[in-house]
Amino acid sequence: MNRAKQILIVDDEPNVRLVFRTALESTGAELASAEDGETALDWLKHHRADLVLLDLQMPRIGGMGVLERLRAVGNDVPVIIITAHGSIPDAVAAIKLGAIDFLSKPLTPDTLRRAVADVLDRQADRNEPGKAKPPGTPVALLNGSFQGTLREAKHAINRRHFGDAEALLRQAISLNPRSAETLNLMGVLHESRGEHDASYHAYQAALKADRKFEPAHRNMQRHYERFTFGRTNLPIDLGNE
């Protein structure tokens, strides 16, 4: 029998915690909540979570601080950062710390459920004995399976296993050179490594493959704002549409 997924909701606003709980009750997941970062960190010392919904702006310790402290102790739980309008953190820093996605308030229940389902689906079976592998372990490429390879590449980026991610993305590109999603993810990978020229060219290639691919448009706009104005409120977009 499959274990119910455990989701921790971290937000200092009681009404937000209630809305998120109500939206996610139908998923069958076990839901827990914390009203601040310190409470969340203490809860995670004693409980196992499959996903954390983490508010960015909180008193005492904000979402980025919580994320940094989780990673410092080796906790790789998947994290979705919840932001208010205009309060996006440094996207590259957040991705390097393993933030899987950003969601902006206010968000609809359907948007929240889709994001949660996507993350949990991507992380499926990762916590079973023998499934996880430490960073730097040679990646086993998935012969002939484009979607499987792309799925593994996303997982490697989320886990900050950038060497594995690059190998998988290159295989995915060889299987489908015109995939805007794959080219966009290659841009995300380069940007996470601080390889800004390479990320620009990858986003450009994604748009050349599909001029209507919105994640690449948003990443290109963020890239332009960062290097033109020195800042941006747009997060990195992994293409989880």
N, C-alpha and C positions, 0 to 999 in steps of 0.2 A: 504494500500500500504506500503510495507516494505521500511524503511529508508535506503538510500545508506550508506555503511560503510565509515567511515572517517579514513584515514591513514595519520599520520604525519611522514615525512621522515626527519631525522636530520643527516646532514653530512656537514663538512666544505668544501668538494670538489664539485664544481658545476657540474663536469662531472658525478660524482657518483649520485647526486640528479637527473640529467637528465636521466641517465640509469635506475634508479629505477622507475622514473615516467613513462618512456616508457614501461618498463616491466609490470607495474601494470595497465596501462590505460585500457587494455582489461578486467579487473576484474569488472569494473563498480563502483569501489570505488571512493569516492571523495578524491583527493590527495592534501596535503599541504606539505610545506617544510620549514625547518629552517636551517640556515647556521652555527649555533653554539648552545651550550647548553642554554645560557641565553635567546636567542630568542625563543627556544623551550619551556622553562619554562613559559615565558611570554605568548606565544600563547596558552598554555594549561590552563592558568588562565581564558581565555575568550572563549575557544572552547572545545567541547567534541570530544574526539578521541576514536576509537575502537581499535586502534593498533598504536604503535610507533616503527618505525625502527630507532634504536639509534646507531650512530657510537660511538665506544669506545674512540678513540683517537681524541680529538678536543682541540683547544686552549681555554684558560680561564677556562672552566669547561668541563671535559670529561664525557663520558657516565655513568660511575659509580656514579659520582657526581650528574648528572641529576637524575638518578634513586633514589639515596638516598634522594634528595630533594623532588621528587614526593611523595615518600612513607611517608616522614616526615609530609606532609600536607594532607595525607589521600587519595591521588590520586592513585587508583589501576589499572590504564590503563595497559593493556597487553603490554609488551615491548620485542622486539627481539633485542639483542645486535649484532651489525655488527662489526667484528674485522678484523684487518690486520693479516697476518701470524705471529705467534709467540707473539701475544699481548693479549692472553686470560687473563681475570682478574681472581681473586680468584673465582673459580666456586661456591664454597659453599656460599660465601658472596653474589654473584649475585643471586643465587637461593633463598636465604633468603629474598632478596629484591624483589623477584617476577619476575626475568628475565625468560621468557618463553623458550627462545631458543638462540643459538649462531649461527651466520652464518659468515663464513670466506671469505674475499675478496681474489681474485676475485670470484664472484659467477655468475652462469648462470641465465638468466631470468626465466627459468623453475624451478630452485631450489628456487628462490625468490618467485615465484607465489605459488609453493606447500607449502612452509613454511607459507606464509600469509594465504592461504586458510585453512590450518590446524588450525591455531590459531583462525581465524574468525569463522570457523565452531564450534570449541570447545567453543567459547564464545557466541554462538547463544542464543538470547533471554535473556542474562544475564542482560542487561540494561533496560529491560521492568519493569514497576512498579510491585512490589510484587515478582519479581524473585530473587533478591539478598537477601542474609542473612548475618548478621554480624558473625565474627569468634566466635566459641564457641557454636553456635546454634546447638542443637542435629541434626545429619545428618539423613535424611530419606533414608534408604537403598533401593535399587531397586531390589525387589524380582525376581529372576530367569533371570535377564538380565545381562549377562556377559559384553557385549560391552557397555551397558549403564552405568554399574557400573564403568568400567574402564575409560570411558569418564569423569564421575563425579570425579573420583580420580585424574585424570590429572588436571582437573580444580581446585580442592582443593589445589593441590601442587602449581599450578601457582599463586593462590590467597594467599598462605602461611597459609592456614587453615589446619595445619598438623594433628590435631586430627581427623578431618573429613576424610582427605586423608587416614590415617591409617585404620579407620573403613571400608572405601570403598574398600581399597586394600585387607584387610583380607576377605571381602565378595567375592571379585573377585577371590582370591586364592581358597576359598572353592568351587566356581563354576567351576574353571578350574585350578587345582593344578599344571599343567604342562605348564602354560603360561609363557614363558621367558619374555615377555613384562611386565607382572604384577610383577614378581619377580625382574626384573630390576628396576621398579618404586619403589618397596619397598626399594631397596638399595639406590636410590636417596633420598627417604624420610628420611631414617636413616642418610645418610651423611649430609643432610641439618640440621639435629638436632645435628650433632657432634657425632653420635653413630657409630664410625668407624669400630669397630669389627662387629657389626650387619650389616653394609652396605657391608662389605667384604663378609660375609656369604650369603647375599642376591644375590649379583652379581655372586657368585660361584654357587648358586642354579639356577640362570637364565641360566648359561652356561651348567650346568648339564641337564637342560630341553631342551636346544637347543645350541649345541656347535658352531653353525654358526651365532648366534645372535650378530651382530656387536656392537650394543649399549652397551651390557654387556661387550664385549671384551674391548671397549674403556674405559668404566668406571673402569674396573679392571686394565687396564694399567695406568690410571691416579692415581688410588689408590696406585699402586706400586711406581710410580714416586714420589708422594708426601711424602711417608714414607721412601723411599730409598734415594732420593736426596734432599728432603725438598722443592721441587717446581715442577710444571708441567705446560705445556702450553695447556693441554687438558681440554676442558670444561666438565661439567656434561652432559651426553647424556640421555635425557628422552625417546629416542626411537621413535622420530617423523620421521620415514623414509618413 
